Amino acid sequence: MITRVGVVGAGTMGNGIAQVFAQSGFDVKLCDAIPAAIDRAKATIEKSLAKFVEKGKLSAADRDAALGRLKAFTSLDNLGDVDYVVEAIAEALDAKTDVFKRLDAITKPEVILSSNTSSISITVLGAATKRPDKVLGMHFMNPVPLMTLVELIRGQATSPESMQTATDLCKTLGKTPVEAADYPGFIANRILMPMINEAIYAVMEGVGTPEAIDTVMKLGMNHPMGPLTLADFIGLDVCLAILNVLHEGLGDPKYRPCPLLRRMVAAGHLGRKSGRGFYSY
Ligand SMILES: NC(=O)c1ccc[n+]([C@@H]2O[C@H](COP(=O)([O-])OP(=O)(O)OC[C@H]3O[C@@H](n4cnc5c(N)ncnc54)[C@H](O)[C@@H]3O)[C@@H](O)[C@H]2O)c1
């Protein structure tokens, strides 16, 4: 039975994932290597829960209970007693492989180790552990407390039992799971990222301003948010990392990250989280 969940990485996604588990009654241990990231995560969670209370979707007592179920740590060593793990550190293969190796050594052998990766191979992460049957992708969408989809990725060695446990868990969180096979970008980013990349090429080539491109996609295609606003929201470094995985993994030049995206990331213009991207924040 899963009652205690470890979330590794307290950034954009990790804090949202920790919040939804805590709101659903799980005890949560949130780990991040950087203490400041934990402080930011706590503030973000408090703000998000306050909004739910303001809108009458959550009682003040339930908010306090959710906050009471959340504990934060700077070391993975605290995850020895958890029943399930979601990893949400930066989208970098070496860093994730290292974390999976450590989680494999620290956690109980029956524990499922899931990754919120947007594009990195679940099979490769599973192979870094001695329990590849218990490694799967649990790809939440941003912002996690509001978005209902979770893409569940079955690695080459993931067992049907592990997939069933993750499916049931998603439903307990009030989310809708959709299964995807372990190919670069899975379903969501295989389709979304080429569109965002094309929008960035359109900016680079002067086809339209970011405002013009976003307006065309919002009013013309009925997208709730334009692709450049969305890219800023996701993080331009995250978009670049995903495009690199698509490009390398699928080998097709159509996934080549736009040079303007590379340049913006190199300049530290990462979108919302850095205050500057295609728009200023
Ligand atoms: N941003 C999005 O919209 C989005 C959506 C879906 C999935 N994802 C995926 O979620 C994951 C996290 O993305 P994010 O946007 O939250 O990143 P982020 O940069 O906001 O946060 C990553 C956090 O991980 C921490 N970290 C890095 N290495 C660590 C380690 N070894 N141990 C513990 N903590 C460590 C960092 O300090 C940071 O706080 C990535 O795999 C990304 O592809 C992101």
The ligand as a Gaussian input file, in Angstrom:
#p B3LYP/6-31G(d) Opt

LIG

0 1
 N        8.690000      22.609000     -17.004000
 C        7.712000      21.937000     -17.549000
 O        6.726000      22.513000     -18.066000
 C        7.745000      20.433000     -17.564000
 C        6.583000      19.725000     -17.908000
 C        6.582000      18.330000     -17.848000
 C        7.752000      17.657000     -17.479000
 N        8.882000      18.364000     -17.166000
 C       10.072000      17.602000     -16.751000
 O       10.140000      17.655000     -15.343000
 C       11.507000      17.604000     -14.905000
 C       11.802000      18.809000     -14.039000
 O       11.577000      19.975000     -14.796000
 P       11.368000      21.389000     -14.099000
 O       10.837000      22.296000     -15.140000
 O       10.630000      21.219000     -12.803000
 O       12.906000      21.775000     -13.782000
 P       13.454000      22.900000     -12.787000
 O       14.758000      23.323000     -13.335000
 O       12.397000      23.912000     -12.473000
 O       13.696000      22.071000     -11.404000
 C       14.622000      21.041000     -11.279000
 C       15.011000      20.962000      -9.803000
 O       15.800000      19.783000      -9.596000
 C       16.818000      20.079000      -8.657000
 N       17.897000      19.111000      -8.848000
 C       18.750000      19.015000      -9.902000
 N       19.564000      17.966000      -9.736000
 C       19.216000      17.366000      -8.555000
 C       19.675000      16.237000      -7.839000
 N       20.671000      15.488000      -8.319000
 N       19.074000      15.917000      -6.675000
 C       18.062000      16.658000      -6.192000
 N       17.574000      17.764000      -6.831000
 C       18.144000      18.097000      -7.989000
 C       17.218000      21.512000      -8.974000
 O       17.828000      22.118000      -7.848000
 C       15.859000      22.138000      -9.313000
 O       15.251000      22.713000      -8.180000
 C       12.345000      17.526000     -16.188000
 O       12.630000      16.189000     -16.465000
 C       11.406000      18.123000     -17.236000
 O       11.692000      17.665000     -18.533000
 C        8.897000      19.729000     -17.189000

